Amino acid sequence: MADKAKGARRSAAWFSGIDRNTFIHRSWMKNQGHPDHVFDGRPIIGICNTWSELTPCNAHFRDLAEHVKHGVYEAGGFPLEFPVMSLGETQLRPTAMLFRNLASMDVEESIRGNPLDGVVLLVGCDKTTPACVMGAASVDLPTLVVSGGPMLNGKYRGTDIGSGTHVWKFSEDMRCGLMSPEDFRAAEAGMSRSAGHCMTMGTASTMACLVEALGIALPTNAAIPAVDARRRRLAHAAGNRIVAMVEEDLKPSQILTRKAFENAVRAVNAVGGSTNAVIHLLAIAGRVGVEFSLEDWDRLGRDVSCLVDLMPSGRYLMEDFYYAGGLPAVLRELGDLIHRDALTVTGRTVGENIAGAPNDNPEVIRPQDNPVVPDSGIAVLKGNLAPDGAIIKPAAASAELLRHTGRAVVFEDIDDFHARIDDEALDVDASCVLVLKHCGPKGYPGMPEVGNMPLPPKILRQGVTDMVRISDARMSGTAYGTVVLHVAPEAAVGGPLALVRSGDMITLDVPARQLSLLVDEEELARRRAEWQPPAPITQRGYVKLYVDHVLQANEGADLDFLKGGSGSAVPRHSH
C-alpha cells in the first residue's frame, strides 16, 4: 500500500497549521514536555490502556505500555497513552459483562474524539478484550491488540493448579467437607502467583487466542506468560508495527472479514476455548457488519476437535501451551480448516505467519489424529426451550449426560438458588436437571457467570460431580460440567425458560442439537398467559439504558444502537 502523505494524516486536523485551534492543541500538549518536532506530521499512536489495580489481570500494564511506546518512538511515531474503563472480572459486581458495552463506548469515543492515527489496545481480563476491539472496530483506524499474557502456572502441594478450574473443585470439596479451610487458603496463596490473567483456557486466554486467530494481534500474542521478557518484546514489536500499519492505512475492516471470523471459531474450538467467546465474537461481528450467527458457530465447529490439552478440558496450563508452540502451532495443525489467505496485522496472511510454526510438545498440542476430544466444537442447541438457541461445551461436559432426560428443579433467580441449594430437604437427585432463571442480559442484569451452578451438598456426598444445568446465564471459561448456557430468549423477556416449573421433564440431546421441555403446548400457552414480566431493575443511569437496549445472547448482547460503526471522521472543533 502507498504511504499516506504526512499532511493527510488524521492528526493533522489538530496539529498542522498556524491558527488559534492548532495553537491550543499543541501548546497544551507541550506542558508535558513534548518537543515541537513531535507535531511534524509523524503518526500519532494512541495506547489504549485498561490498566487498573482493581483489575488484577491488567495491573502490570503500565510497564507493558512503556515497551509499546519504545517501539512507536523507534519506528518514527509519537505514542500517547490514554485510559479507558477497566473491567475486572474478579472484582466488579454485579458482573463485568454488564459494563462491556459501556467500556466499548468509552474506547470508541476516546479514539474518535482525539488526535490519533492508529491505536494499540492493551487488554487482558475477560471483558477488556472484546470491549476494546468492539470500540476500535467501530472507528476503523489502524488497530493492533496486545494481550497482557497469562499468569505462571499455579502451584499447590507439588502439583499444578489452574485459576478458576481448581477454584470450582476446591469450593465443592469445602462444601462437602473434603477440604479444610487451612488447605483452602494454602491453595488460594499458590494459585495466583504472578502478574497476568487466568492461566487456564478460560475466557481471558480464549479471547487472546481469538484476537490472534482473527489476525488483529501479532503471532504468539495469545500465550506468552505475562512475566516472560518475550511479552515485553512483543509489546515493543507491536509499537513498531502499528506505525507501519498507519503508513499502509491497514484497518480492522480489511482484517475482520468473514474468513477471519471463521478462522476464529475453528481456533477457539481447537484450543477448547470458553463459551463466552461465542457472545463476544457475535458482538464484534455486529460492529464490522459481518453477518455471523449462532448457526455459523455450530456449523464451523462440528468438524473441529479439541487439540490443546489445557484445563478445564485437559491437563496442562497456558505456560505449557506457550512452550509447546502456542496458537501458531495450533493453526498450522488445523491445516485446510483455516483460511490461510486471510490478511493479518503483520501485512501478511495467516498462512505466511504460521509457515514452519513448530509444535514442541505433541502432548500439549495434539495432532488431529490424536485429539484431546474429537469433534468437540461448542454446540448450539435449539428446541421449544431455546427457540433462538443455547450453547454447551461438550469438551467440558460428562459424556454420559450429553443425552439425558431428567426432572427439572427450578430456581426462579440467583437469590432463590442460594437460599435453597444447600437445603438437605431440597427435592433433588442426581438425575435431575437444575434450572436457573432470570440471569440473562436483561434479567440479572448483565448475564453473570453463574450458569455452572454448584451442586447440592447431598448430591456431592454421593460422589456425583456433574449434573445437567440449564440457564440464561453465562459461566466462567475456567469452569466445566454439563452446563447449558445463554438460553434465548431469556426468562426476563418471557422466553420459554420463564415457563419451566419444578417437576417438568427436560430432554438434552447434544448430538441432535436439541433442548426440549416435555410439556404440551396447551399447558405452555396457559402458563404464558399467566406470566408477568419482572419489575424494572432501575429507572436511571447506565443500567436503565442497558436494560432498555441490550440484545439477546444469540445476537451478542450488544446494545441495539451500537451495531455498526461511526467511522473515524474528525469531529467539529471544540473551540
N, C-alpha and C positions, 0 to 999 in steps of 0.2 A: 504494500500500500504506500502511496505517496505521503511524504511528511506534510503536515499542516504548516503553513506559514505562521511564524510566531504571532503576527498581528491578528491572526484568525482564531487564536485560542479563546476559549470561553472566558478565562480570567482577565483577558484584555479589556472586557467591558467594565471592570472595576479599576484596573491599574494602569491602563495605557492612555496617554494624553495629558494635557495640561489644562485643567479646569477645576472648578470647586469640588466636584464629586471625587475626581481622582486624587486631589489633594487630601480630602478626608480619608479615603480608603488607604492611601499609602502612609500618611502621617501617623494615623493611629496604630497601624501595624508596626511602625518603626519604634514605638515606645517599648517594644520587646527586644530591641537591639538588632532588628533585621536591617542589613545594609541596603543601600539604594539599588545595588545591582541585582538583587533577587527579584526585582519587579521589572526586569528587562524583557519579559515575554517568555521566559522558560516555563515549562509545565508546572502548575501548582497542584500538588497531590495532597488530598485530604486523607488523614489516617483516622478512620472511624473507630474509636476505642471504647469497647464495652467493659473496660476495667472498673472494678468496684470491690471494696473489701467486703461488701455484702453478697458478692458473687464469688465464692471461694475458687471456683474453676478458673476464673479470669483474673485473679488477684495479682498475677505476675505480668500483666500486660503492659505496665509502664516500661519495664525492661525490654519487652518484645518490640514495643513501638520505637524505642531508640534504635534498634537494629534496622527496622524498616526505614527510618529516617536516614541512617548512614547510606543505605542502598540508593535512596532517592537522590541525596546530595551527590553521591558518586556518579550517578547517571546524568547529572545536569538538571535535576528538578529541584523544586522548593517544597519541602514537606511541612504540612500544618496539621497538627493533631487536634481532634475535637471529640468531646464526649457525647454519648447518647445514653438513653435509658438502658440500664443493665438488668438483665432478668436472671436472678439467681434461683435456679430450680430447687436448691436445698433449703432456702430460707424464705422465699416470697410466698405469701398467702393472699387469697385462698389457693391460687395456682399461677405459676408463671405464664401459663397458656392464656389466661385472661388478658395479659398485657402484651402478648406477642404482636398483635396488630397495632397497638399504641406505639410500641417501640419501632415498628416498621414505618409508621407515620413520622416519628422523630427522625429516623435515618433519612427518609425520603426528603423531608423539608429542609433538613440540615445540609444535605448535599445540594439540593436545587437552589437554596437561598444564598449560598456562599460562593466565593470566587474560586471554584475548583474545576480542574480539567480532568482529573481522574481520582480514583479513591481506592484505598486498601482497607478492607474490612477485617478488624481483629475480633475474632469470635471464638467461642469455645463451649460455654454452658448451653444446654439443650436448645433453648428458645432464642439465644442471641444469634445463632447461625441463620435460621430461617427468617427472623425478623430483619436482620441486616440485608440479607440477599433480596428479600421481598422489596424493601425500601429502595435499595440501589437499582434493582431491575426496573422499577417504575420511573426512574430518572434516565437510565440508559447512558451514563457516562462510562468510559473505560473503568472496569472494576476488577479487582483481584482479591480473593479471600485468603487470609492466613489464619489457620486454626491455632489455638493455644497448646494443643497436644495433651495426651493422657498422662495421668499420674504414673509413677512407678508401681510395679506390682505390690499389692497388699501382702503383708506377712503376719501370720499368727500361728504360734506353736509349730514352727518348722514347715508350714505349708503356705502356698499362695492363696490369698483370698481376694475376691473381686468386689469392687464397690457396688452397692445395690444388691447384687445377686446374693451375696452372703448375708447382707442385712436381713433380707426376707427369710432366709434359712435360720439365722440365729434368733430372729424375733419369734418365729414359730417354736423353736426349741425352748426359748424362755417361757412362752405362754403355756407350754405343756410340761414344764419342769425338767427338761433335759439339759439345760444350761444354767449355770449360776450367774448371778449379777456380776460377780467379780470377773468371770471369764468373758462375759458380755462386754464389760468395759475394756478388758485387755484386747479383745478383737477390735473394738472401736478405735483404740490407740494405734493399732497396727495397720488398719485399712487405708487411711488417708495419710500417707507419709511423705508426700512431696507435692509441689505445685502441680496443677493440671486438673483436667476433668476426669470423669469416671474411666477406669482402665479396662472395664468390661466392654463388650459390644452393646453398650446402652445407647441412648439417643444421642448423646454428645459425640461419641465415636462414630455412630452411624451417620450423623449429619456431616462429620468431617470426611467420611468416605463418600457421601453423596455429592458434596461440592467438588471433590476431586474427580469423581466419575462424570459429573456434569461438564467438567472442563474449565471451571472458573477458579480453580486453585492449582498450584504447581504440583507436579508429580511428587509423591511421597509425603505430601502435606498431611494426610489423614493420620498417620501412625507414629511419627517421630515423638518420643516422650517429651513432655514439657521441659524437663530439666536437662535434656541432651543438648549439647552445644550445636548439634546439627539443626535443631529447631531455630536457633538464633541465625544460623547461616541461611536457612530457608527464608527467614524474615528479611534478611539483607538482600537476598536474591529477588524477593518479591518487590522490594523497593526499587531495585534496578529495572525489573521487568515492567512495572506499571508506567514508568516514564516512557519506555519504548511503546507500550500499548497506546499511550496518548498520541505519540508521534504517528502511529499506524492507524489511529482512530478505530481501534478494535474494541467493540462494545458488547455488553451482555446479549443484546438482541441477535448478534451474529453467532454467539456461542450457545445460548439457551434455546436450541432448536428441538424439534420433535425427536431427532436422533439422540440428542443429549439426554432427554428425559427417558427414553427407552434404555439407554446405557445405565442411567442411574437406578432404574428399577431392577435391572438384572444384577448390578453390582450390590445393591442393598440385599437382595435375596442371597447372593453368593456368600456374603460375609455374615449371614444370619442376623441381619440388622433389625433395628427397633421398628415396631408397628407405628410409632409416631412419625416415621419418615413418610408414611402414606399421606397423612393430613398436611404435612409441610410441603411435600412436592406438589400436591394438588394446588395449594395456595400460591406457590411460586409460579406454576404454570399459568394460573389465572392472571398474574401480574404481567406476564410477557405475551399473553394472547395465544398460547399453545393449547389446543384442545386436548385435554387429558382427563381421564375418568378412572373411577374405581375398576371398571371393566378392563381398562388397559393394564392396571396393576395385576389383575388376575391372569389375563391372557399372556402377558410378558413374563410373569413369574412362574407359570406352571411347569416349564421345562428347565428351570434353574435349580440346581441342587445347592445345599449349603456346603461350601468348600472350606470355610475357615472354622477351625476348631477352637472357638473362643466362648467363654461364659457370656450369656447364660445358657447358650445351646451346647457348649462344649467344655473344654478343659482349661484352655490357656487364656492369656490376657494380652492387652494391646502392646505391651513391651515386647512380648514374644512375637506378636504379629509383625512389628516393625523389623525385628532382627531376621524374620523369615523372608522379608521382601515387601511387605506392605501391599497397598492396593495395586500398584503396577503389576505385581506378580499375579494377583487375582484376575485382573483384566486380561492379562496375557493368557491365563489358563482358560478363560471363558471363550477364547477363540472366536468363531464366527457368530456367537451370540452378541458380540459387541460391534457397534458401528465404528469401525476403525478410521473411517474418513471424517468423523466429527471433529470440528475445529475446537481448539482449546486456547487458554490464555497464553500459552507459550508461542502462539503463532503457528504451531504445528498441529498435526492431527493426533488423535488418541493413539492410532497405530504407530506413528513415529515416536511418540513419547514412551511407549511401552516396549518397543522393539528391543529384544535382548534382556528384558527385565528378569532377574534371577529369582528362583524360588530356593532359598537356602535352608528350608526346613519343611519337607513334604508332610510332616506330621501336623504342623500348624496350618499350612495352606495345602489342602489336599488336591490331587489331580481329579479330573471329572470322573474317572473310572473308579475312584475310591472316595466318595464324598462322606462328609460327616452325617448328613441326612439327605437322601435322594429326593428330588422333586419337592422341595420344601418351601417354595416361594410363599410369601404372605397370601393367604387365601381370602377371597371376597365371597361372603355368604349372602344369599337372598332368600326370601320366603315371606310368609304372611306376618312374621315377627320383625322383619327388617326389609320392607319393600324397597328402600333406597340403598340398602347394603349394610353389612357389618364385616368386620375383619377378624382373622385369627392367625396366629403364627404357629404353624404345625411343628416347626423345629423345636419350639419351646413347650409343646403340649405332650400329654401322655398318649401314646399310640392307641391304647385300648379305649380311650374316651373320644377319639375322633369320629366315631359313630356311636351315639348314645341317646337314649330316651330316658328322661327322669322327671320326677315330680318337682315342680317349682316351689322354692322357698323364697318369698318375695320380701324385699326391704324397700320401703317407699322412698327413702332418701338416705344419705350417709349417716344422719343422726339416728335414724331408726336402726340402721345396721350396727352402729357402735353400741346402741342400747341393748341389743338382743343377741349379738353373735356369740358372746361368751356364756349365755344363759344355758345351764345344763338342761333346762326344760324345753329348749328350742326343739321343735318337731322336725328333725333332720336326720338323714342317714347318708352314707357315702354315695348312694346312687342319685341323690337329689341334685337339682340344678339351682344354684344360688343366683338370684336375680336382683339387681340393684337399679333403681330408677332415679330420675332427676339429677343426673350427674353429667349431662351433656353440655353443649356450648351455652345455651340459654338457662338451663335448669340449675346449675350449681351456683353462679355462672362460671364459665371458663373451661369446663371439661377437664377436671383434675385427674391425676394418676391414681385412681382408687379402684380401677377395674379388677386388679388382682387381689380380690377380697381375701383377707386371712380366713382360714378355715376354722370352724367351730372347734374349741379345745377337745371336746369329747370325741370328735372325729380324728383329730391328730393323735390322741392317745391310742387309737386303734391301729396306728401305723399307717394310716391313709395320708398321703402327701399331696393329692390333687383331686379336685372335683371340677365339673363344668361350672363356669361362672359367666354370666351374661350381663352386660350393662351398656349404657350410652356414654360411659366414661372412657378415658384412656388408661394405659398402665405404663409404668416406667419401662424403658427399654432394657433395664437390667433385670427385669422380673421374668418369671417363667410360669408355666401352667397352662391348662386347657381353658383359656380365657377369651371369650368373645367380646369384642370391643366396638366402639364407635357406631352402635346401633342407630340407624337413621330411618325415619325421623325419630328424634329423641322424645322421651316421655313428656317433657315440659311443653311441647307443641302439639301434644295429642297423638303422637305416634303409637303404633300398636303395643309398644313396650309399656305404655301407661295403663293398658287394659289387663295386663297379666295379673293373676291372683294366685296366692299360695294354693297348692293342690292341683293347678293346671299341669298338664303333661306337655313337655317340650322335647322336640327331637333336633339334635345336632347331627348333621351328616356332612363332614368336611369334604370327603371325596366327591360327593354330589353337589357341593357348594350350597347346601340347604340349611335354613334355620326356621323351624316351623313350630307354631303354637297350635297344639291339638285341641282347639276349641272351635265349635261350629260357628259359622258366620252369623247366624241368628243371635246367638248369645253375645258375640262380639259387638254386634250392632246395638244390642240392649245396653251393654256396658259403655259403649261410645256415647250413647245418648245421655247417660248419667254423668259422664266425665266433666269435670270443671277445671279450667286452666288454673295453675298456681298463681298466687298473688304476686305482683311485681316485686323484685328484689329491692329496688330502689327507684326513686323518681328524680335522681340528679346525677350529674357528673359523667365520667367516662363509662362507668358500669352501665348506666342507662343507655348511653349511646351504643355500647357493645351489645346489650341485650336486644335493643331495637333493630340492629342492623346485621348481626352476625349470621353467616350462612351455616347450613348444616355440615356435619362432618364429611359427608360424601362430596362436598364442594370445597373442602379445605378450611372451613371455619374462618375464612377471611371476612371482613366487613363488606357488605354488598357494594358500597360506593368506592371501594379501593381496588376493585378488579380493573386490570389495565394499568396504564401509566399516564403521567402528565408531561413526560419528557424533560429535557434539560434547557429549555428556553430561558434566557436571562430575564429575571423579574424586573419590574419597573424600579426606578431609582428610589432610594429611601430618604433622600433629602431634596 
